[in-house]
Every structure is written in structure tokens, then in C-alpha cells.
């Protein structure tokens, strides 16, 4: 077979594979969503998955609602082209700034039978069960904190719980640049935690409302006083997804189950693979994806 013939053969087989599979799509603006995906894949390993990190346009945290919606919708539409009937926005900023519009406006127009879920609501549904003092801290990016999404959602399920939110703009760069185990990380972790606890000393539960923050978990725990716990979203979102699939067999039955996992990034694949392996906990090999004007 000629080189061109082999190339066509491989492309054709890849096309057939994509058409016959119906994976769950996992989306984040970069690497952080891999901490959520890690928990999902551990709990539900039987399903096929596609992970997409929009690293070329990250971070989303300081971008406008309009821009975050535009970027997130482009990625969601790509997942639909890849035959994903269900997409998880494993990104707090996208969940805060884009999810509602996608669910209420875009889905009825472009894919009424598909579903897009986020990470804020399932976390809000559970966070009240962790606190004894009814005082919870929420740490996240400026975009997530300024949206007020956690205050709104937690009040729906636990109106008696007081929510104290704080943006931690230095934490994502510390993680992205591999500085999360350094003395510099200790300084910035301690700084934000002291600020939060000084404003609300009765906090006994702190939600890490950014998927990057689990990589700082050891530092965070070291700076927390006794009796205060830090909660990561990954296990909560994974449990919520499992329950969702049980409640919605019309979606669950569409999903293919071969245990296949694929990774895509809109930026450099070598750089993505190097960082993503840390977040995901095992070696990652990605494919480059070109979206929009990138």
C-alpha cells in the first residue's frame, strides 16, 4: 500500500471509530479539569471519554462573560461533532459564566437532545453537609468569585449556611508553572487563607472552587487550623455524575463503553502532555485541535 493509501486508511478508520463511539466530553480551559476527570474516570472507568483543554486561550478567569461563553460554546459544539451526547464543563469559570446560557439558549437551538453539565451545582448540593458551624469558605478565580454563583446555588439547598468567598489570583499561576511545592507557594497559600479566616473565624469548611487547587491541597492543609477542612470538587462531581446517569437512562444508554480515553489541546501537545500528566495522575498523550481563530 502506498503512503497516501495508508494515510487514507488510517484517517478512514479513525473516522469510523469516531462515528461508532459516543464518549462523555470533559472540558476545561486548561489543565485543572483533569483533577475532576481523574475522579470521574476512577469511579466510572467503563465509559469512553474525550478531554479537551483550551490551553491556547487560557486562562478564562479574567475574561468577560461574553468571551467565556463564546469560547466555551465553540468547544461544546466541537464535542457534539465528536458524537458526545453529554459534556461536563469541568471548569468553574465556564460553569459560572457560560453554562446557563448554553443550557437555556444554545442547546435548544443546536442540539436539544444533548446535555451539558457543570461543576458548581453538584458541589453546592453537597457542601452544606460538610459544615457543623454553617459557615463555609469558597476560594476560586476572580471570574468565579465575582459571578456570585456559589452564593446563589448554595442558598438554594442550604439557606442557613453563610458563604464567604475570596479570589486567589496567584494560585493558578503557581500551579501552571509547577511552583506548587515551593516556599513561594507557602507564602501565597498562607496569605489568602489568613485573609479568609480573619474575615470569618467560624468557617469550618473551605471549598476549593477551582480545579487547579487540589494540587495545592497539601500546602492548604498545612496552613489550616485544626477543625477546618478543605474540600476538593473531583469526588463530589464524580458521584453526582454517577447519580445523574442512573436517573437519566435516556442519556446513559447512548454512551459507548470501551474504556477509551482521548485527550486534545488547542495549544502545544508536548507542553500539555507534560503538565497534564501531573494533574491526571498518569501519562497523557494528546492531539492538537485548531478551533476558531487559533
C-alpha positions as CSV (number, residue, x, y, z in Angstrom):
1,X,0.0,0.0,0.0
2,X,1.3,3.5,-0.9
3,X,2.0,6.2,1.7
4,X,-1.1,8.1,0.6
5,X,-3.1,4.9,0.7
6,X,-2.0,4.1,4.3
7,X,-2.8,7.7,5.3
8,X,-6.3,7.5,3.9
9,X,-6.7,4.1,5.6
10,X,-5.8,5.4,9.0
11,X,-7.9,8.5,8.6
12,X,-10.9,6.4,7.4
13,X,-10.5,4.0,10.4
14,X,-10.3,7.0,12.8
15,X,-13.5,8.4,11.2
16,X,-15.3,5.1,11.6
17,X,-14.2,4.8,15.2
18,X,-15.4,8.3,16.0
19,X,-18.8,7.7,14.3
20,X,-19.3,4.5,16.3
21,X,-18.3,5.9,19.7
22,X,-20.3,8.2,21.9
23,X,-18.0,9.4,24.6
24,X,-18.5,11.7,27.5
25,X,-16.9,15.1,26.8
26,X,-14.8,16.7,29.6
27,X,-13.9,20.3,29.1
28,X,-11.7,22.8,30.8
29,X,-9.9,26.0,29.8
30,X,-6.6,24.2,30.5
31,X,-5.3,21.5,32.9
32,X,-7.4,22.0,36.0
33,X,-10.4,20.0,34.8
34,X,-8.1,16.9,34.7
35,X,-8.4,16.7,38.5
36,X,-12.1,16.3,38.1
37,X,-11.7,14.0,35.2
38,X,-9.3,11.9,37.3
39,X,-12.1,11.3,39.8
40,X,-14.7,10.6,37.2
41,X,-12.5,8.1,35.3
42,X,-11.7,6.3,38.6
43,X,-15.3,6.0,39.6
44,X,-16.8,5.3,36.1
45,X,-13.9,3.6,34.1
46,X,-16.3,1.8,31.7
47,X,-17.2,4.8,29.7
48,X,-15.4,6.4,26.7
49,X,-14.1,9.9,27.3
50,X,-12.7,12.9,25.4
51,X,-10.9,15.6,27.3
52,X,-10.3,19.0,25.7
53,X,-8.2,21.7,27.2
54,X,-8.5,25.1,25.5
55,X,-4.9,26.0,26.6
56,X,-4.3,28.4,23.8
57,X,-6.9,30.7,25.1
58,X,-6.4,30.1,28.9
59,X,-6.9,31.4,31.5
60,X,-10.6,32.1,31.3
61,X,-10.7,33.5,34.9
62,X,-10.4,37.2,34.0
63,X,-12.3,37.2,30.7
64,X,-15.7,38.7,30.2
65,X,-19.0,36.7,30.3
66,X,-19.3,37.1,26.5
67,X,-15.9,35.8,25.8
68,X,-16.1,32.9,28.1
69,X,-19.5,32.0,26.6
70,X,-18.1,32.2,23.1
71,X,-15.1,30.1,23.8
72,X,-17.0,27.5,25.8
73,X,-19.7,27.2,23.2
74,X,-17.1,26.6,20.4
75,X,-15.7,23.8,22.4
76,X,-19.1,22.3,23.3
77,X,-20.1,22.3,19.6
78,X,-16.8,20.5,18.8
79,X,-17.7,17.8,21.4
80,X,-21.0,17.4,19.7
81,X,-19.3,16.9,16.3
82,X,-17.3,14.2,18.1
83,X,-20.5,12.5,19.0
84,X,-20.5,13.3,22.7
85,X,-24.2,13.4,23.8
86,X,-23.0,14.6,27.3
87,X,-20.4,17.2,28.1
88,X,-19.1,18.1,31.5
89,X,-17.8,21.6,32.0
90,X,-15.0,20.7,34.5
91,X,-14.2,24.4,34.8
92,X,-15.6,26.7,37.5
93,X,-15.3,29.8,35.3
94,X,-17.1,28.2,32.3
95,X,-19.7,26.8,34.7
96,X,-20.2,30.2,36.3
97,X,-20.2,32.4,33.1
98,X,-21.4,30.2,30.3
99,X,-23.3,27.1,31.4
100,X,-26.7,28.7,32.0
101,X,-26.8,30.4,28.6
102,X,-25.6,27.2,26.9
103,X,-28.3,25.2,28.6
104,X,-31.2,27.6,28.2
105,X,-30.4,29.3,24.8
106,X,-27.9,27.4,22.8
107,X,-28.8,23.7,23.4
108,X,-32.5,24.1,22.3
109,X,-31.2,25.6,19.1
110,X,-28.2,23.4,18.2
111,X,-28.6,20.1,20.0
112,X,-31.9,19.7,22.0
113,X,-31.2,16.1,22.9
114,X,-27.7,16.6,24.2
115,X,-26.8,17.7,27.7
116,X,-24.2,20.0,29.2
117,X,-23.5,19.9,32.9
118,X,-21.2,22.0,35.2
119,X,-19.3,21.6,38.5
120,X,-21.0,24.3,40.6
121,X,-24.5,22.9,41.2
122,X,-23.4,19.4,42.2
123,X,-20.9,20.9,44.7
124,X,-23.5,23.3,46.0
125,X,-25.8,20.4,46.6
126,X,-23.3,18.7,48.9
127,X,-21.3,21.4,50.6
128,X,-23.8,22.1,53.4
129,X,-23.4,18.5,54.7
130,X,-19.7,19.1,55.4
131,X,-20.1,22.0,57.8
132,X,-21.1,22.0,61.5
133,X,-20.9,25.7,62.0
134,X,-23.0,26.6,58.9
135,X,-20.1,28.8,57.7
136,X,-18.3,27.9,54.5
137,X,-15.4,29.5,52.7
138,X,-15.2,29.4,48.9
139,X,-11.8,30.0,47.2
140,X,-11.7,30.5,43.4
141,X,-10.6,32.6,40.5
142,X,-11.8,36.2,40.2
143,X,-14.2,35.2,37.5
144,X,-15.9,32.5,39.6
145,X,-15.9,34.6,42.8
146,X,-17.2,37.8,41.1
147,X,-20.1,35.8,39.5
148,X,-21.6,35.1,42.9
149,X,-22.6,31.7,41.6
150,X,-21.7,29.7,44.7
151,X,-23.6,32.0,47.0
152,X,-26.7,31.7,44.7
153,X,-26.5,28.0,44.3
154,X,-25.7,27.1,48.0
155,X,-28.5,29.3,49.2
156,X,-31.0,27.2,47.2
157,X,-30.0,24.0,49.1
158,X,-28.7,25.3,52.4
159,X,-30.2,28.8,53.1
160,X,-28.9,28.6,56.7
161,X,-25.3,28.4,55.5
162,X,-23.2,31.6,55.3
163,X,-20.8,31.7,52.4
164,X,-17.6,33.7,52.5
165,X,-15.8,33.9,49.1
166,X,-12.3,35.0,48.3
167,X,-10.5,35.2,45.0
168,X,-6.9,33.8,45.0
169,X,-5.4,35.1,41.8
170,X,-1.9,33.8,42.5
171,X,-2.8,30.2,43.0
172,X,-3.5,29.2,39.4
173,X,-0.1,30.6,38.1
174,X,1.7,28.8,40.9
175,X,0.2,25.5,39.7
176,X,0.5,26.2,36.0
177,X,4.2,27.0,36.4
178,X,4.9,24.0,38.6
179,X,5.6,26.1,41.7
180,X,3.0,24.5,44.0
181,X,5.6,22.8,46.2
182,X,7.8,25.8,46.7
183,X,8.3,28.2,49.6
184,X,6.7,30.8,47.4
185,X,3.5,28.7,47.3
186,X,3.5,28.6,51.1
187,X,3.5,32.3,51.3
188,X,0.6,32.9,48.9
189,X,-1.4,29.9,50.3
190,X,-1.0,31.2,53.8
191,X,-1.8,34.8,52.8
192,X,-5.2,34.0,51.3
193,X,-6.2,31.5,54.0
194,X,-5.4,34.0,56.7
195,X,-7.4,36.7,54.9
196,X,-10.4,34.4,54.6
197,X,-10.3,33.1,58.2
198,X,-9.8,36.6,59.6
199,X,-13.0,37.8,57.8
200,X,-15.0,34.8,59.1
201,X,-13.3,32.9,62.0
202,X,-16.2,30.5,62.3
203,X,-15.6,28.8,58.9
204,X,-15.0,25.1,59.4
205,X,-15.2,24.1,55.7
206,X,-13.4,25.6,52.7
207,X,-14.4,24.7,49.2
208,X,-11.6,24.7,46.6
209,X,-13.7,26.1,43.8
210,X,-11.0,25.9,41.2
211,X,-9.9,22.6,39.7
212,X,-6.3,23.7,39.9
213,X,-6.3,24.0,43.6
214,X,-6.2,20.2,44.5
215,X,-2.5,20.4,43.6
216,X,-2.1,22.8,46.4
217,X,-4.0,20.6,48.9
218,X,-1.0,19.6,51.0
219,X,0.0,23.3,51.4
220,X,-3.5,24.3,52.2
221,X,-4.0,21.7,54.8
222,X,-0.7,22.7,56.5
223,X,-2.0,26.3,56.9
224,X,-5.5,25.4,58.1
225,X,-6.2,25.5,61.9
226,X,-7.4,22.3,63.5
227,X,-11.1,21.6,62.8
228,X,-11.1,23.3,59.4
229,X,-11.2,21.1,56.3
230,X,-10.6,21.8,52.6
231,X,-12.9,20.1,50.1
232,X,-12.0,19.3,46.5
233,X,-14.6,19.0,43.8
234,X,-13.5,16.0,41.9
235,X,-15.1,13.2,44.1
236,X,-18.2,15.3,44.5
237,X,-18.7,15.8,40.8
238,X,-17.9,12.2,40.0
239,X,-20.5,10.9,42.5
240,X,-23.0,13.4,41.1
241,X,-22.4,12.2,37.5
242,X,-22.9,8.6,38.5
243,X,-26.2,9.5,40.1
244,X,-27.2,11.6,37.1
245,X,-26.6,8.7,34.7
246,X,-28.8,6.4,36.9
247,X,-31.6,9.0,36.8
248,X,-31.3,9.6,33.1
249,X,-31.1,6.2,31.3
250,X,-32.0,8.0,28.0
251,X,-28.6,9.6,28.2
252,X,-26.7,6.7,29.7
253,X,-27.8,4.3,27.1
254,X,-26.3,6.5,24.4
255,X,-22.8,6.3,25.8
256,X,-20.2,3.9,24.5
257,X,-18.4,1.8,27.0
258,X,-15.0,0.6,25.9
259,X,-12.9,2.4,28.4
260,X,-11.3,4.6,25.7
261,X,-9.8,7.9,26.8
262,X,-8.6,10.6,24.4
263,X,-7.0,14.0,25.1
264,X,-7.0,17.1,23.0
265,X,-5.5,20.6,23.4
266,X,-5.7,23.8,21.4
267,X,-2.0,24.5,22.3
268,X,1.3,22.7,22.1
269,X,0.8,19.0,22.7
270,X,4.2,18.3,24.3
271,X,3.7,21.0,26.9
272,X,0.2,19.9,27.5
273,X,1.2,16.2,28.0
274,X,3.9,17.2,30.4
275,X,1.6,19.3,32.6
276,X,-1.5,17.1,32.2
277,X,0.2,14.0,33.5
278,X,0.7,15.8,36.8
279,X,-3.0,16.7,37.0
280,X,-4.3,13.4,35.8
281,X,-2.0,11.2,37.7
282,X,-0.8,9.2,34.8
283,X,0.9,9.6,31.4
284,X,-1.1,11.6,28.9
285,X,-0.7,11.8,25.2
286,X,-2.7,14.5,23.4
287,X,-3.7,15.5,19.9
288,X,-3.7,19.2,18.7
289,X,-7.0,20.8,17.9
290,X,-7.5,24.0,16.0
291,X,-10.5,26.0,16.9
292,X,-11.9,29.3,15.7
293,X,-9.1,31.8,15.0
294,X,-6.4,29.9,17.0
